[in-house]
Amino acid sequence: MGTTQLMDAGLRAGDEVVLPAYGGGEVAQAVRETGARPVVVDIEPRSLCIDPLAVAAAVTGRTAAIAPVHLFGHPADMVRLQDLAERHELRTVEFGMPPRARSLDAVRRRKHAAYLSSRLTGVMVPSVAQGAEHAYDEYVVRVPGNGRPDRDAFKHALRSRGVPCWVPVKIPVHWMPGFRSGERLPEAERAADECLALPIDASMTKRELQRVVSACNALGGLLLEPAC
């Protein structure tokens, strides 16, 4: 599907497409399948979506398109990205379903998210950019501490307490085989090391949400035990 979107945008071999390092793996592969070249840039630390400033710095005479990814239900900053695209005569090809912010499920998830965000301690709860609506397709927190070892220890401890959780993006694009660049993209790397998705299904009950909060808060935030 991604390849079709890009081909419909008129990309040609040799064109450059700017995309996010965090959550952009499938997009990078789709870009390469068209014969175009993926240019991977960093993300905004709050929204976890592509950073318009990083996009602006990556634009060259070969750039043909920007491929933002709407991640976890939070929209990329399309106002700034569209303005950038217009100034440089670039196309925008959006990936990730636009947040279904007004659907019944999204309303329920936002209510669940508000409950979790007001009660969770020891983790950094998700933030919402000013003027944006978050659909919370996934509720993604950051586990502070020493990066991946502490995040993974936290994950295993939560699972042992019966709380399903998962790493939403395991590796940034510029660390993937076939896309390694040697470049440092610190915000994407930090997100890959620290982020953990907690359950937030629209059908969850208050008791189930309380169980998530109790399990997280009982861990006291930073775990010092080694990850299994």
Secondary structure, 3 states (H helix, E strand, C coil): CHHHHHHHCCCCCCCEEEEECCCCHHHHHHHHHCCCEEEEECECCCCCCECHHHHHHHCCCCEEEECCECECCECCCHHHHHHHHHHHCCEECCECCCCCCCCHHHHHHHHHHHHHHHHCCCCECCCCCCCCCCCCCCEEEECCCCCHHHHHHHHHHHHHCCCCCECCCCCCHHHCCCCCCCCCCHHHHHHHHHEEEECCCCCCCHHHHHHHHHHHHHCCCCCCCCCC
